[in-house]
Amino acid sequence: MMVFFLSAAAALGGAAGSDSWLLKGVVPEKELQIKLDDSLLKYYGWPATAWNETSLRDAYHPRPIERHRNLTKDEFARLVARGIPFILEDASDPDWDISSWRCSSFNKEFPNFKFRQEYSLAQIRGDESNLETFSGEADQWWTQKRPNNFNNLPDDAPKYTPFYWDFAKAWESEPERGWLAADGDGGGDMDGGGVAPRQGSQRARVRSAVGRVQGLARLPRCLSEENARETKHSLEFWLQPAESGSAAHIDGHCSSTMAFTFGAPTVQKRWRLQMVPPKPTPLPDAYKDGMVYAGKEWFPQWEGTTAHGEAIVFYPGMLHEGMNVSPIPAAAEDPLDERCIIGMTYQFNTPMATGLYRHFYERFRRLDELRPCRRGVKDLALFGVELPLFADTDVANKHASQRAQEIDADSDGIISKAEVEAYRRKIGGKTKMTAQLPTWQDLVYFHDLNDDGNLDVVEAVENMQKFSVVEALARREEKQRAKKQRKSESRGDL
């Protein structure tokens, strides 16, 4: 079998080559773009990938997700700033309450509270039958393998539904969801750590449960305490029966994610990740749960497994899929509950995955799910001060150079925190700017291309110029797309 090492440009008919015809026309263009993603290979320092002439799938394999333990706060921060997904083997401690729980523990701890079954027709319709209640009874619905509602799933994708609880972050803003079932004794008692069934009003019972739930969200030693509030207010839980899982999707927020695995000592959760494609589908909800399966855009680039007590860290713009692959326990009183996984997930913002925002902003900018992140990236790139945007590289570079020289007051080629603050005070009231800058650490991580710990003028110019060009072109494309849409509507094409 003949094997070729090709870049995306070559495979798609670019300058690299005479061999490009071997792949072009045989493999869909979107698949080639994802699998031969030159920008991704360069950023992560991965070698070129070998493909045979008839099938990319014969040669394509996800890379293993890095595994770490005993990280210092600084080591953890550098991995996050670079946007390197990794598994933290010592993410939790045995003295955490949830470390000794099984899925059935929720039945005792939170009687009468409701979980949502994901990926069902009832969920799409908003039907109450989509909700399951912890009743204190023996009916262990959280262990049931219920087929999900996706068609034409890849053979190795999750085919059964998990159960989801975002109570800790949504209980106050979405009271209409009725988190607590109608009165009933529900079982449980305060001595057992649960919510007392007759504790007064439902609101009082809900508030009591909020404190209990948020108390479960503890931080690994390597994660800064600055994130404590964010983790408690972004907390989610997943109960995953055997072979169930979350369908591949991109989250619609700008924070990094830490996802824990808890349950019996034998539980195993397979994670697969993929960076958003080089040319994302520019439509709302294009990367919601399972959409990439139907769109033939799912070709995972990382794969790894978390065990009990471990956690995975991944970032905005990354498609992610998690599936319960726990083995059947050799001997257990309740084998179904022993195979069930508790997934505890929260977000954190310190530090930011600044390297990803800098390097992949061209594709992130076209991603509807990351629309809320544009302001933050702009503040990082332009130091929180407005700068004219230009699609022409030379013109953008000229304006960026002028800005950087104005900030570097002592002309030593290094931009300091004091110089940025002085520049902002100097132009205050003259130019529109953000009230509060990103942290200095995030600014340095964003601009420090050579990783020497300094924010060089040359680096700042390059990053400001690139942001200006990408943003200007993206805005031009949006106007053109909107104009085309209006013409189409006026002709009655829609």
N, C-alpha and C positions, 0 to 999 in steps of 0.2 A: 504494500500500500504506500503510495507516495504521500509525503507529508510536507506542508509548507508553513513557514512562519511569515504571516502577513499582518500588515497594519490595516486599520479600517479604511484608510485612504486607498491602499492597494486593492483591497477586496471590493471596494465600491467603484473601482475604475479610475483611481487617482494616479498620481505620477509614479508610484512605486511599481507599477506594473504590468509586466507581460503575463504574469500568472493570474491576474485578477479575474479573467474570464472563467476560471475554474470554479469560482464561488458565486459570482454575480449571475443571477438568474436561477441558480440552484437553491439558494437559501434566501428567504425573504429579507428585504433590506433592513427592516427594523431589527431583526434578529442579528444581522451582521453588525449593526451599529452598537448593539448592547454587548455582544460577545467580543468584538474587536474594538473596545472602547479605549483608544489611545490615551485620552486625557486621564482616565481612571488608572491605567497601567502606569503612566508617568507619575501620578500623584502618590500612589502607594508603593512605587518602586518595584512593581511586578514585572517579570520577564515577559517577552512576547509569547503568545500561545500558539501551539501547533494545531493545525487543522488538516484533515485529509480532504481530498478533492471532491468528495461527494456528500459528506455529512459532517456538519459542525458538531452535532451531538455526540459523535464517536470520540471526540477529543476534548470536549468541554466538561470540566469538573469544577465545582465551587472550591475555593480555598478554605482551609481550616481557620476558624475564628481563633485569634490569639487567646491564650489563657494566662492569667496573672494571679499572684497572691502576695501578701506583705507589701503592698504598694504604699509609698509615702504619699502625702497630700500633693506634693509637687510632681511626683511621677504620674499620679492619677490625672492631675490637671493637664500635663503635657500630652497624654494619650487622648484626652477629650478634645483639647485644642486642635490637635491634628485630625480629629475625626476618625480615629482608628477604633472600629468595633472590637470589643473584647469581653471575655467571660472572667468575672471576678470570683475565684474559687472560695475565698474567705469573706464573702459579702456579708454574711450574718454570723451571729454568735448563738451558741446553744441556749443562752439564758434569755433570748428573745421569746416572748410568749408564743408567737406564731411558729417557732421552730419545733414545737411539740404537737402542733395541730394536724388534724386530718381534715378532709373536706366536711366530714360529718360534724366537726367541731362547731361550724357555723350554725348548725341546727340547734345546738345547745346555747351558744353564745348570743344568737340573734333570733329568738323565736318570733314568728309572725312577720318577719321582714321578707321582702320579695327580691328575687334575682330575676334577670331577664335572659330568656333563651335567645341566643344570637342566630342569625341567618335562617330564619323560618318565615313562611308566608304570613304567619300571624304577626310577626314583628313588622313586616312591610305594611300590613293593614292597620297596625296600631291596636291589634286585638288583645284584650286582657288575657286570653288563653296563652299568650306568649310568656306570662309571668308565672314563676313558681314560688311558693311560700314555704318557709321553714316552719313546720307544724309541730315539731317534737315527736312525730310519729316515725314508724319504721320504714315508710315509703321513701327510699333513697333516690329521689329523682335525679340528684346530681351525679349518679353513677351510670345513668342510662345512656346508651349510644343511640342518639337520634340523628338520622341523616339530615344534612344541611340542604339548603335550597339552591345550590349552585349546579348548573348543568355543564357537562363536558369538562369536568375537572381533570387536571393531569393525574396520572396514576399515583403519584407520590404526594399529592396535596391532601390536607385534612378533609375527611368526608363526613365527619360527625360534628354536632354543634357543641360549643362550650356554653357556660352560663356566666353572665356578666353583672357586675355590681359597681357602679360609679357613685354610690351613695355619699361617700365622704366629700366629694367635690361638687355634687349637684343637688344635695338634699335641700339647700336653702333657696337656690335660684330656680329650681324646678319642683316646687311642692305639688304641682298638679299631677305628678307621676304617682302619688300615693305610695310612698315608700313602705308604709306599714299597713298590713292587712287590717280589715275590720276587727273590732274587739273579739277576743276569744282567748282562752287561757294560754294557748300557744306553748305551754311547757316552759321550763327554764326558771331560774331564780337568780337573785343578785349574788347569793353566796357562790354560785357556780361561775360568776363573772358575766352572766348574761344580763339582758334588760328585763327588769321586773315586769310581769305581765299586767299588773294593776298599779301602774305608777302615775296615775292621774291622766292628764290629757295626752293624746297621741303626740302632740308637739314636744311635751316633756320627755316622753319615751324616746322620740327621735333624737332630741338633743343629747340625752344620756348615751345613746348608741353612737352618736358622732364622736364623742370623747373616747369611747372604747375603741372604735375603729381607727381613729387617727393615732391613738397610742400604739398601734401595731407598726406604724411607719417609722421605724428607726433607721439610722444612717450608718453605713459602713465607716470604719475608722478613717479611711482615706478620703471621704467626701466631706467637703467643708460644711461647717455648721451654718454658714450663711444660707444654705439651701433648706433649712428645717421647715420654714413656713411653706415654701413651694411644694415640698414633698407631701406634706399633710393635706394640702388643698388640691393636689392633683391625683390623689390616691385612687387606684382601681383594683378590683379583685376579679379573678377569673377562676371558676371551678371547671376543671377539664377532665371529663371521663376518659377512659382509655381510647386512644386513636382519634380523639377530638382535637380541635385546634382553631386558631384564628387564621382566617384567610389572608393572603398577602395583600398589604395595603400600605399607604403612606398616611401618617398622622397629620392633622391640620393644625399643628402648633409649632413653635420655634424653639422648644426646649429639648435638651438631651433626655433620653429615657433610660431608666434602670428597671429591669424586670426580673424579679426573684422567682425561684422555684421552691415550693415547700410541699411537704407531704411525708409519705413513708420513706425510709432510707433508700429504697430501691427505685424511686421515681426517676424518670428521665424525660427531658423535654428537648426535642430537636428544633433548633432555630435555623432559619435560612434568611439571608439578607441580600439585597440588591440595590445598588445606587440607581436613582431615577435615570431613565434613558437619556442619551445625549440630546435627543430631540423629543422632549416630552409631548404627549398628546395635550394640546392647549384647550381642554374642555373641562368644565366643572365636573367634579366627581370622577374624573378619568382614572383616579388611583384609589378609589374607595375599595372596601372589602371585596376581594375576588375579581375586580374588574380586569386586572392584568392577565388573568387566566383566559378570559374571553378575547382580550385584545392581543393575545400571543406576544406579550411583552415580559413574560416571567422566565428569566434565566438566571437563577441565583448565583451570586458571586462569592458568597461566604456561607459556610455551614458549620454548626457546632452544637453540642449538647450540654445542657445544664442539669445538674443533679440537685438533690435536696440541699438547700442552704446557699446555693450558688446564684449568681445574677449575671445577666448580660447587659452591656451598655451599647446603645446604638443611637442614631442621630436623625435630625430632621432631613427629609429628602431621601431617606432609606426605606425602600419597601421591606417589610418584615412579615414573617410567617412563623408561628410557633405551634408545634404539634406534640401531643402526649404520646411518647413511644415507650412507655414504661413496660418492663417485662411482667409476666404473670408471676406473682410472688410464690415461692415454693411452698410456704405454709403460712396461712394467715386466717384469723377468725372471720375477717370480712375482706376477701380478696378484691372486691370491686372498689371499696373505699380505699384500700391500700394502693390501688393503681391510680386513683383520682389525684390530680395535681391542683394545688392552690397556687395560682399565679398572682403575685402582688407586684403592681407596677406603679411607679411614680416618675415625675419629671424633675429636673434640676437645671439651673441656669448659670451656676458658677462652677467652673468657667464655661464659656460658650464654645461651641465647635467652630471656632473662627476660621480655621483652615479650610473647612468645607465650604463655608459661605464665600470665602475669597476665591477658591479655585473653581467651584462649580456654580458660581452665581449665574452664569449665562443660562444654564438649564433650570436652576431654581427659579429664576425670574419668570420663566414661562410656565411655571407650575402653579396651578390655581390653589392647591392645598397650602402652599407656602406664601400666599399673598400677604398674610399678616406680618411676615418677617422682613419685608422690603425696607421698611423704615429703619429697622435696627442695623441692617447691612449698610444702608446709606450712611448712617451715623458713624459706623466703624470706618468706612472707606474715606469719608470726607471730614472726619473729626467733628461731626455734629454741626457743620457750617455749610450752608447752601453753596453750590458751585455750578456754573452753567454746564449743561450737558452737550457733548458734541459727538456725533457719529464718526467724524473724521479723526483718525488716530493722531495725526500731527497737531491739529488744533487742540485736541483734548490734552495732549502731552504738554503743550505750551502753557495752558491754564493751570494744569496740575503742578508744573514746575514753579510757576509764580506763587501759587498757594504754599507749597512746601518751603520755599525760600523766605516767605513772609513769616511762617511759623518758626523757622530755625533762626531765631533772632541773633545768636552769636556766630552764625555761619560756620559752625564746626562740623557740619554734615550729619549731626545726630539730633533728633528731635526729642526733647525731654518733656516730662509731664508739666513742669513749670512753664515751659515755653508754650505748650498747647493752651494752658489755662490763661496765660498772659495774652495770647493772641485772641482768645475768645472775649476777654474783657475789653481789649482794644477795639474790636469791631462790633461790640455789643450795641444794638440799636441801629446799626448801619446795614446789617445783612441778617436775613432770617436764619436762625439756628436753633438747635434742640436745647431745651432748658437744662437737661442733664445728660452728660456724656456717658458712654459705656465705661466700664471700669478700665483703669490704666492697664491692668494685666491683659484684658481682652483686646485693647488697642494694640499693644505690643505683639501679642500672638497673631493678630490679623495681619499686621504689616511686616513682621519679621521674617522675610523670605529665606534668609540664610541661617536662621536659627542661632544667632549669636547673642540673643538677649537684648539687642539694641533696636531702636526704631530709626533706621537710616533715612536720610532725605531721598536717596535714590530709590529705596523700597517704597516710600510713601508716594513718590511721583508715579511709579509703575502701577501701584494699586489704585490710585485716584484716576489715572488715565484709563485703565481697564474698566473700572466701574462706570465712568462717564460714557465710554463707547457702548458697553453692553446695555446700559439703561436707556441711552438715546435710541439705539436700534430697536430695543424692545418696545418702547413707546411708539416709535414709527410703525412697527408691525401691528400693534394694537389698533392704531388709527386706521390703517389700511384694512384690517380685518373687520372693524366696525363699519367702515364705509361699504365694504363688499356685502356685509350682512344687510345693511339698509337697502342697498340696491336689489338684493335678492328678495327681500320682503316686499319692496314696492312692485316687483314684477309678479308677486304672488307665488314665488317658488316654494314658500314654506307653508 
